[in-house]
Amino acid sequence: MDGPQLSRSCELSLPCCADGVSLLSAKAPQVSGVRVQLEMHALWQQFDQLGTEMIVTKAGRRMFPTFQVRISGMDPAAEYVLLMDFIPVDDKRYRYAFHSSSWLVAGRADVAAPSRMHFHPDSPARGAQWMKQTVSFDTLKLTNNLLDDNGHMILNSMHRYQPRFHVVYVDPAPNSHLNAYRNFCSFSFPETRFMAVTAYQNHRITQLKIASNPFAKGFRTTDPQDCSEDAAGRMEEEEEEEEVKDWKAENRMNGSGKGKDADYGSPPASLPTDDGFSVV
């Protein structure tokens, strides 16, 4: 029976310190007790059981399900930056076999796309603000455009990815960058892994997206098995129309040809760049 996802604590992804002290004890107290709970866990599980697919487009496409979390254990008075990145699950490229409704390895992975971080637009903010409500990354967009200059997350189609969530304590101490590894914690949920695609491959994924995505409400029918390629195409077109509206609205607000994500193109100085946090 599905229940709320148990909160996760900081992942110990770096080697232990030279003096043998464990990473968790080496973390700053402002992050060592942080715990994160994945929202919409039951829906994520439904998609994961089928093999989640996320659309990538040149203009950028939002994720569905949206990555949303609830956070506890922060210092209410301390300031934090929240961000996400995506790492390849493996070094393989895939293709979808329609006759067996399964993904097959098609060869070695393509050259990795430029690594980027997506900063939550409310960053930085005090722990009290982050903990009082659900944190949603609903402005994050995925693209396959290697030349993207809008700050979207660049992914290779037909490759599998693991979203990662990072909490960074904004340390006001002088020379805090010298101990940057102490001031952040990373979290990931295996059920949020997905295959990047330019069009949905598994018709069951299309069916579940139509049933649960508010953008697809116009394509729901009384027959839950009605999930033709035409329906999938129309759903994608409607999502693209929503993205165009958002893009135009952002341009009007910013007075430029770039979306607001472009304002978050580089990490704070206290964030290490040699442990999966590199940016372009």
C-alpha positions as CSV (number, residue, x, y, z in Angstrom):
1,M,0.0,0.0,0.0
2,D,1.4,3.4,-1.0
3,G,2.0,5.8,1.8
4,P,3.9,9.1,2.0
5,Q,7.5,8.8,1.0
6,L,9.7,8.6,4.1
7,S,11.9,11.6,4.2
8,R,15.5,11.2,3.2
9,S,18.6,12.5,4.9
10,C,21.8,13.9,3.3
11,E,23.5,11.5,0.8
12,L,27.1,10.9,1.6
13,S,28.5,11.0,-1.9
14,L,32.0,12.3,-1.2
15,P,34.9,10.3,0.2
16,C,35.5,10.5,3.9
17,C,37.7,13.2,5.3
18,A,41.4,12.6,5.8
19,D,41.1,12.3,9.5
20,G,38.5,9.5,9.2
21,V,35.6,11.6,10.4
22,S,32.4,10.6,8.6
23,L,30.9,13.0,6.1
24,L,27.7,13.5,8.0
25,S,29.5,14.6,11.2
26,A,31.7,16.8,9.0
27,K,28.7,18.6,7.6
28,A,27.7,22.0,9.0
29,P,24.9,21.7,11.6
30,Q,22.7,23.9,9.4
31,V,22.5,21.0,6.8
32,S,23.4,17.8,8.7
33,G,19.8,17.5,10.1
34,V,18.0,18.4,6.9
35,R,15.4,15.9,5.7
36,V,13.5,15.9,2.5
37,Q,10.2,14.2,1.6
38,L,9.1,13.7,-2.0
39,E,5.6,15.0,-2.8
40,M,3.2,13.1,-5.1
41,H,5.1,9.9,-4.2
42,A,2.3,7.6,-5.3
43,L,2.1,9.2,-8.7
44,W,5.9,9.0,-9.2
45,Q,5.7,5.3,-8.3
46,Q,3.0,4.8,-10.9
47,F,5.1,6.3,-13.6
48,D,8.3,4.5,-12.4
49,Q,6.6,1.1,-12.6
50,L,5.9,1.8,-16.3
51,G,9.2,3.5,-17.0
52,T,8.9,7.2,-16.7
53,E,9.5,9.3,-19.8
54,M,10.0,13.1,-19.9
55,I,9.7,15.2,-23.1
56,V,12.7,17.3,-24.1
57,T,12.3,20.0,-26.8
58,K,14.4,22.7,-28.3
59,A,12.3,25.4,-26.6
60,G,12.3,23.5,-23.3
61,R,9.5,21.5,-21.6
62,R,8.4,21.3,-18.0
63,M,8.5,18.0,-16.2
64,F,5.4,16.1,-15.3
65,P,5.1,14.9,-12.6
66,T,6.6,18.1,-11.2
67,F,9.5,17.7,-8.8
68,Q,8.1,18.8,-5.4
69,V,9.4,18.3,-1.9
70,R,8.8,19.1,1.7
71,I,11.8,20.0,3.8
72,S,12.4,19.7,7.6
73,G,15.3,20.1,9.9
74,M,16.6,23.4,8.6
75,D,17.8,26.2,10.8
76,P,14.8,28.6,10.6
77,A,17.0,31.7,10.8
78,A,19.7,30.5,8.3
79,E,19.6,31.2,4.6
80,Y,19.6,28.5,2.1
81,V,19.8,28.1,-1.7
82,L,17.9,25.2,-3.3
83,L,18.9,23.8,-6.6
84,M,18.6,20.7,-8.9
85,D,20.7,18.9,-11.5
86,F,20.4,15.8,-13.5
87,I,23.0,13.0,-13.8
88,P,23.0,10.1,-16.2
89,V,21.9,6.8,-14.7
90,D,24.4,4.9,-16.8
91,D,26.6,5.1,-19.9
92,K,24.1,3.7,-22.3
93,R,21.8,5.0,-25.1
94,Y,18.4,3.3,-25.5
95,R,15.7,2.6,-28.0
96,Y,12.1,1.5,-27.5
97,A,11.0,-1.9,-28.8
98,F,7.3,-1.5,-29.6
99,H,6.8,-5.3,-30.2
100,S,7.9,-6.0,-26.6
101,S,6.9,-2.7,-25.0
102,S,10.4,-2.4,-23.5
103,W,13.5,-0.3,-23.6
104,L,16.6,-1.9,-25.1
105,V,20.3,-0.8,-25.0
106,A,21.2,0.7,-28.4
107,G,24.8,1.4,-27.7
108,R,27.1,3.6,-25.6
109,A,25.9,6.9,-24.4
110,D,26.3,10.0,-26.5
111,V,28.7,12.7,-25.4
112,A,27.4,14.1,-22.2
113,A,25.4,17.3,-22.5
114,P,26.7,20.4,-20.7
115,S,26.1,20.1,-17.0
116,R,23.9,22.8,-15.4
117,M,22.2,23.6,-12.2
118,H,18.7,25.0,-11.8
119,F,18.3,27.4,-8.9
120,H,14.9,27.6,-7.3
121,P,13.8,31.2,-8.1
122,D,13.0,31.9,-4.4
123,S,16.7,31.3,-3.5
124,P,18.2,32.4,-1.2
125,A,15.6,32.3,1.6
126,R,15.5,31.5,5.3
127,G,14.9,28.0,6.5
128,A,11.6,29.0,8.0
129,Q,10.3,30.0,4.6
130,W,11.4,26.8,2.9
131,M,9.9,24.6,5.6
132,K,6.5,26.2,5.8
133,Q,5.2,25.0,2.4
134,T,5.8,22.6,-0.4
135,V,8.9,23.5,-2.6
136,S,8.0,23.1,-6.3
137,F,10.4,23.2,-9.2
138,D,7.6,24.0,-11.6
139,T,9.6,26.5,-13.6
140,L,12.4,24.0,-14.5
141,K,12.4,23.0,-18.2
142,L,14.2,20.2,-20.1
143,T,15.8,20.8,-23.5
144,N,17.8,18.9,-26.0
145,N,19.2,22.1,-27.5
146,L,23.0,22.1,-26.8
147,L,23.1,25.8,-27.6
148,D,20.3,26.7,-25.2
149,D,20.9,30.2,-23.6
150,N,17.8,30.2,-21.4
151,G,19.2,28.3,-18.5
152,H,17.2,25.1,-19.2
153,M,18.5,21.7,-18.3
154,I,20.2,20.1,-21.4
155,L,19.7,16.4,-21.7
156,N,20.3,13.8,-24.4
157,S,17.2,12.1,-25.8
158,M,17.0,8.3,-25.3
159,H,19.2,8.5,-22.2
160,R,18.2,7.8,-18.6
161,Y,18.6,10.5,-15.9
162,Q,18.4,10.8,-12.1
163,P,17.2,14.1,-10.8
164,R,19.2,15.4,-7.7
165,F,18.1,18.0,-5.2
166,H,20.6,20.1,-3.3
167,V,20.3,22.2,-0.2
168,V,23.1,24.8,0.2
169,Y,23.6,26.7,3.4
170,V,24.6,30.3,2.7
171,D,27.5,30.6,5.2
172,P,28.2,34.2,6.1
173,A,31.6,33.3,7.6
174,P,34.7,34.8,6.0
175,N,36.4,32.4,3.6
176,S,33.5,30.0,3.8
177,H,34.4,28.7,0.3
178,L,37.4,26.9,1.8
179,N,35.0,24.5,3.5
180,A,32.2,24.5,0.9
181,Y,31.7,20.7,1.2
182,R,30.4,21.2,4.7
183,N,27.6,23.6,3.6
184,F,25.5,21.4,1.3
185,C,23.6,18.2,1.2
186,S,22.3,16.2,-1.8
187,F,19.1,14.1,-2.1
188,S,17.8,11.8,-4.7
189,F,14.8,9.6,-5.1
190,P,15.1,6.5,-7.4
191,E,11.5,6.6,-8.3
192,T,12.0,10.0,-10.1
193,R,14.4,8.5,-12.7
194,F,13.2,8.9,-16.3
195,M,14.1,8.4,-19.9
196,A,14.5,11.7,-21.9
197,V,12.5,11.4,-25.2
198,T,11.3,13.8,-27.9
199,A,8.0,11.9,-28.2
200,Y,6.3,9.5,-25.8
201,Q,7.3,5.9,-26.7
202,N,5.2,3.8,-24.2
203,H,1.5,4.2,-24.8
204,R,0.9,3.4,-21.1
205,I,2.9,6.5,-20.2
206,T,0.9,8.6,-22.6
207,Q,-2.3,7.2,-21.0
208,L,-1.1,8.0,-17.5
209,K,0.0,11.5,-18.5
210,I,-3.4,12.2,-20.1
211,A,-5.2,10.9,-16.9
212,S,-3.1,12.9,-14.4
213,N,-1.6,15.9,-16.2
214,P,-3.8,19.1,-16.0
215,F,-2.4,20.2,-19.3
216,A,-3.9,17.1,-20.9
217,K,-7.4,17.5,-19.6
218,G,-8.8,18.1,-23.1
219,F,-7.8,14.6,-24.2
220,R,-9.5,12.6,-21.4
221,T,-12.2,10.3,-22.6
222,T,-14.7,8.0,-20.9
223,D,-12.6,5.1,-22.3
224,P,-9.3,4.8,-20.3
225,Q,-7.8,2.6,-23.0
226,D,-8.2,5.3,-25.7
227,C,-4.6,6.3,-26.0
228,S,-3.9,6.6,-29.7
229,E,-0.8,8.2,-31.3
230,D,-3.1,11.1,-32.4
231,A,-4.1,11.7,-28.7
232,A,-0.5,11.7,-27.7
233,G,0.4,14.1,-30.4
234,R,-2.5,16.5,-29.6
235,M,-1.5,16.4,-25.9
236,E,2.1,17.3,-26.8
237,E,0.8,20.1,-29.0
238,E,-1.3,21.5,-26.2
239,E,1.6,21.4,-23.8
240,E,3.8,23.2,-26.3
241,E,1.1,25.9,-26.7
242,E,1.2,26.4,-22.9
243,E,5.0,26.7,-23.0
244,V,4.8,29.3,-25.8
245,K,2.3,31.3,-23.6
246,D,4.7,31.1,-20.7
247,W,7.7,32.1,-22.8
248,K,5.8,35.2,-24.1
249,A,4.7,36.1,-20.6
250,E,8.3,35.8,-19.3
251,N,9.6,38.0,-22.2
252,R,7.0,40.7,-21.3
253,M,8.0,40.6,-17.6
254,N,11.8,40.6,-18.3
255,G,11.9,42.9,-21.3
256,S,14.2,40.5,-23.1
257,G,14.3,37.5,-25.4
258,K,15.4,35.2,-22.5
259,G,13.3,33.5,-19.9
260,K,13.7,34.2,-16.3
261,D,15.6,31.0,-15.8
262,A,18.6,32.8,-17.4
263,D,19.0,34.8,-14.2
264,Y,20.2,31.6,-12.4
265,G,23.0,30.5,-14.6
266,S,25.8,30.2,-12.0
267,P,26.1,28.8,-8.5
268,P,27.1,30.7,-5.4
269,A,30.8,30.9,-4.6
270,S,30.4,28.5,-1.7
271,L,29.2,25.6,-3.9
272,P,32.0,23.1,-5.0
273,T,32.4,22.5,-8.7
274,D,34.3,19.2,-8.6
275,D,31.6,16.9,-7.2
276,G,28.9,16.9,-9.9
277,F,28.1,20.6,-9.4
278,S,29.8,22.0,-12.5
279,V,27.9,24.6,-14.5
280,V,28.3,26.2,-17.9
